[in-house]
Amino acid sequence: MVEIQVSSDREYRISIGVDWRAECESIRSRYSKVLIIAPAELKGLLDLDEESVFYVPDGESQKDIAIVSQIWEELGRRQLGRADAIVGIGGGATTDLAGFVAATWLRGVDWFAIPTTLAAMVDASIGGKTGINTSSGKNLVGAFYSPNHVIIDTVFLDSLSDRDYAAGLAEVIKTGLIADATILNRLEGLNTISEVRGYSAELIEKSARVKADVVSKDFKEGRLREILNFGHTFGHAVEKSMDY
């Protein structure tokens, strides 16, 4: 197991190479009530107690105020209080959504990120940027609100398609280009996604360290953190034009 510290609006850990189920049980033992937010497509894979989970649509469609409103209603029904917690299990869209819900419920409750895609493991779940989309653009409504803990279990990558793995690999390459050439050195000479998968844990650690360092120095994107947006401006424009 590897642990990386992040210092931003709060001190928290990124734990790489841990058992997500054991960590989930640990969270449940520490809080009176825990609501897990997860995409419906992971229902079979997660095999969780139905009562503890609020399933949301897949992909970007979950990052909608209508979905947020439904979750708020569910939190009210459960009477989830300030001493309780939210857990987001899924890709970057889910950690964005779960973090935003946590930031807005009772003006902020504890939340935990369990990313299931490579992109979420190296980027979306780290740094405290949470948000949802509107008709005007991507992530225009949100909050800077860090998780209490980022829990990374690489077992999720086993069920990730090569296409989705490659999408996350773009984020890994980005961190190599902006801050850590050893990432590019590792990737050089690897010709297939299958070959790259053998170095997943190492690449996740290196990429996470880059992001942790940047957000610890500039949490609210005063200047330095803008380096992490390498390519995102064009990417968001394309996503909006394609209606996500």
C-alpha positions as semicolon CSV with decimal commas, in nm:
position;residue;x (nm);y (nm);z (nm)
1;M;0,000;0,000;0,000
2;V;0,113;0,355;-0,081
3;E;-0,017;0,663;0,098
4;I;0,008;1,020;-0,026
5;Q;-0,081;1,321;0,187
6;V;-0,275;1,618;0,053
7;S;-0,293;1,952;0,236
8;S;-0,567;2,180;0,107
9;D;-0,894;2,282;0,272
10;R;-0,834;1,975;0,489
11;E;-0,559;1,719;0,539
12;Y;-0,642;1,387;0,379
13;R;-0,482;1,073;0,241
14;I;-0,477;0,904;-0,095
15;S;-0,438;0,532;-0,028
16;I;-0,331;0,320;-0,327
17;G;-0,349;-0,058;-0,325
18;V;-0,610;-0,110;-0,055
19;D;-0,918;-0,332;-0,033
20;W;-1,213;-0,105;-0,106
21;R;-1,463;-0,333;0,068
22;A;-1,263;-0,335;0,391
23;E;-1,229;0,043;0,375
24;C;-1,602;0,078;0,315
25;E;-1,677;-0,131;0,622
26;S;-1,433;0,082;0,823
27;I;-1,619;0,397;0,717
28;R;-1,953;0,243;0,813
29;S;-1,818;0,152;1,156
30;R;-1,717;0,513;1,224
31;Y;-2,040;0,687;1,121
32;S;-2,399;0,642;1,232
33;K;-2,532;0,673;0,877
34;V;-2,356;0,638;0,541
35;L;-2,510;0,686;0,198
36;I;-2,320;0,537;-0,094
37;I;-2,366;0,702;-0,435
38;A;-2,278;0,479;-0,731
39;P;-2,370;0,447;-1,100
40;A;-2,628;0,185;-1,188
41;E;-2,388;0,012;-1,430
42;L;-2,174;-0,097;-1,133
43;K;-2,463;-0,256;-0,944
44;G;-2,360;-0,614;-1,024
45;L;-1,990;-0,552;-0,974
46;L;-2,025;-0,385;-0,635
47;D;-2,283;-0,627;-0,496
48;L;-2,373;-0,395;-0,208
49;D;-2,663;-0,392;0,032
50;E;-2,938;-0,217;-0,166
51;E;-3,053;-0,013;0,131
52;S;-2,715;0,159;0,163
53;V;-2,683;0,272;-0,199
54;F;-2,840;0,545;-0,411
55;Y;-2,788;0,442;-0,774
56;V;-2,752;0,717;-1,032
57;P;-2,743;0,719;-1,414
58;D;-2,417;0,638;-1,588
59;G;-2,165;0,891;-1,714
60;E;-2,217;1,264;-1,738
61;S;-2,596;1,233;-1,724
62;Q;-2,571;1,192;-1,347
63;K;-2,415;1,537;-1,309
64;D;-2,751;1,711;-1,330
65;I;-2,939;1,925;-1,079
66;A;-3,239;1,690;-1,108
67;I;-3,025;1,400;-0,984
68;V;-2,880;1,616;-0,707
69;S;-3,231;1,709;-0,599
70;Q;-3,330;1,341;-0,582
71;I;-3,029;1,267;-0,362
72;W;-3,107;1,562;-0,135
73;E;-3,458;1,421;-0,091
74;E;-3,311;1,081;-0,005
75;L;-3,070;1,235;0,247
76;G;-3,366;1,412;0,408
77;R;-3,564;1,090;0,421
78;R;-3,272;0,918;0,592
79;Q;-3,214;1,218;0,821
80;L;-2,845;1,214;0,742
81;G;-2,678;1,459;0,980
82;R;-2,349;1,640;1,021
83;A;-2,201;1,341;1,201
84;D;-2,278;1,114;0,904
85;A;-2,104;1,062;0,570
86;I;-2,137;1,012;0,194
87;V;-1,929;0,772;-0,015
88;G;-1,890;0,811;-0,391
89;I;-1,798;0,491;-0,576
90;G;-1,750;0,524;-0,950
91;G;-1,576;0,721;-1,220
92;G;-1,500;1,090;-1,223
93;A;-1,860;1,191;-1,283
94;T;-1,967;1,008;-0,968
95;T;-1,693;1,151;-0,746
96;D;-1,778;1,498;-0,882
97;L;-2,144;1,441;-0,798
98;A;-2,088;1,284;-0,456
99;G;-1,849;1,559;-0,354
100;F;-2,093;1,830;-0,461
101;V;-2,379;1,667;-0,272
102;A;-2,159;1,638;0,037
103;A;-2,054;2,003;0,008
104;T;-2,412;2,125;-0,014
105;W;-2,589;1,899;0,235
106;L;-2,603;2,075;0,575
107;R;-2,333;2,309;0,438
108;G;-2,085;2,025;0,428
109;V;-2,065;1,666;0,554
110;D;-1,777;1,419;0,539
111;W;-1,733;1,228;0,217
112;F;-1,508;0,957;0,078
113;A;-1,403;0,888;-0,281
114;I;-1,359;0,536;-0,413
115;P;-1,268;0,581;-0,782
116;T;-1,327;0,290;-1,018
117;T;-1,170;0,422;-1,341
118;L;-0,811;0,517;-1,417
119;A;-0,912;0,875;-1,495
120;A;-1,084;0,908;-1,159
121;M;-0,793;0,745;-0,975
122;V;-0,530;0,984;-1,109
123;D;-0,735;1,300;-1,150
124;A;-1,106;1,344;-1,075
125;S;-1,116;1,205;-0,721
126;I;-0,815;1,410;-0,608
127;G;-0,810;1,783;-0,544
128;G;-1,154;1,871;-0,413
129;K;-1,312;2,008;-0,731
130;T;-1,674;1,897;-0,725
131;G;-1,958;1,998;-0,951
132;I;-2,240;1,936;-1,193
133;N;-2,316;2,043;-1,549
134;T;-2,570;2,293;-1,677
135;S;-2,702;2,379;-2,022
136;S;-2,442;2,656;-2,030
137;G;-2,142;2,431;-1,979
138;K;-1,955;2,165;-1,786
139;N;-1,887;2,193;-1,411
140;L;-2,019;2,550;-1,392
141;V;-2,195;2,479;-1,062
142;G;-1,977;2,330;-0,792
143;A;-1,759;2,372;-0,487
144;F;-1,401;2,325;-0,376
145;Y;-1,459;2,056;-0,114
146;S;-1,203;1,784;-0,053
147;P;-1,285;1,426;0,042
148;N;-1,178;1,292;0,381
149;H;-0,997;1,005;0,209
150;V;-0,936;0,882;-0,146
151;I;-0,940;0,502;-0,155
152;I;-0,784;0,343;-0,465
153;D;-0,826;-0,029;-0,523
154;T;-0,669;-0,125;-0,857
155;V;-0,891;-0,434;-0,877
156;F;-1,149;-0,212;-1,049
157;L;-0,914;-0,172;-1,344
158;D;-0,949;-0,544;-1,422
159;S;-1,304;-0,486;-1,545
160;L;-1,226;-0,155;-1,718
161;S;-1,235;-0,170;-2,100
162;D;-0,920;-0,086;-2,293
163;R;-1,100;0,218;-2,433
164;D;-1,179;0,356;-2,088
165;Y;-0,832;0,267;-1,964
166;A;-0,683;0,462;-2,255
167;A;-0,901;0,761;-2,166
168;G;-0,751;0,760;-1,817
169;L;-0,404;0,709;-1,959
170;A;-0,437;1,049;-2,126
171;E;-0,450;1,202;-1,777
172;V;-0,143;1,002;-1,678
173;I;0,046;1,129;-1,984
174;K;-0,066;1,483;-1,898
175;T;0,101;1,466;-1,558
176;G;0,413;1,333;-1,727
177;L;0,416;1,626;-1,969
178;I;0,363;1,894;-1,705
179;A;0,566;1,767;-1,412
180;D;0,718;1,417;-1,409
181;A;0,916;1,291;-1,708
182;T;0,968;0,953;-1,542
183;I;0,605;0,878;-1,632
184;L;0,684;0,928;-1,999
185;N;1,002;0,723;-1,963
186;R;0,802;0,434;-1,819
187;L;0,549;0,448;-2,103
188;E;0,809;0,471;-2,376
189;G;0,841;0,140;-2,558
190;L;0,507;0,004;-2,430
191;N;0,300;-0,062;-2,739
192;T;-0,032;-0,191;-2,611
193;I;-0,277;-0,115;-2,332
194;S;-0,218;-0,468;-2,206
195;E;0,151;-0,387;-2,154
196;V;0,072;-0,059;-1,980
197;R;-0,172;-0,228;-1,741
198;G;0,122;-0,410;-1,584
199;Y;0,247;-0,076;-1,451
200;S;-0,089;0,062;-1,333
201;A;0,000;0,095;-0,964
202;E;0,326;0,276;-1,040
203;L;0,162;0,514;-1,288
204;I;-0,125;0,591;-1,050
205;E;0,117;0,669;-0,768
206;K;0,333;0,900;-0,980
207;S;0,034;1,082;-1,127
208;A;-0,139;1,116;-0,790
209;R;0,178;1,263;-0,638
210;V;0,188;1,529;-0,908
211;K;-0,173;1,632;-0,852
212;A;-0,140;1,617;-0,472
213;D;0,162;1,848;-0,486
214;V;-0,011;2,100;-0,712
215;V;-0,341;2,120;-0,523
216;S;-0,160;2,139;-0,189
217;K;0,016;2,453;-0,314
218;D;-0,283;2,608;-0,493
219;F;-0,614;2,460;-0,383
220;K;-0,850;2,713;-0,543
221;E;-0,668;2,753;-0,873
222;G;-0,518;3,093;-0,806
223;R;-0,248;3,028;-1,060
224;L;-0,034;2,712;-1,035
225;R;-0,328;2,472;-1,043
226;E;-0,418;2,595;-1,391
227;I;-0,138;2,370;-1,517
228;L;-0,365;2,072;-1,447
229;N;-0,612;2,206;-1,707
230;F;-0,372;2,110;-1,985
231;G;-0,613;2,018;-2,267
232;H;-0,927;2,051;-2,056
233;T;-1,042;2,378;-2,211
234;F;-1,073;2,220;-2,555
235;G;-1,203;1,895;-2,406
236;H;-1,489;2,067;-2,226
237;A;-1,583;2,258;-2,542
238;V;-1,602;1,933;-2,739
239;E;-1,808;1,764;-2,466
240;K;-2,057;2,052;-2,456
241;S;-2,091;2,060;-2,836
242;M;-2,163;1,684;-2,831
243;D;-2,420;1,729;-2,548
244;Y;-2,195;1,528;-2,313
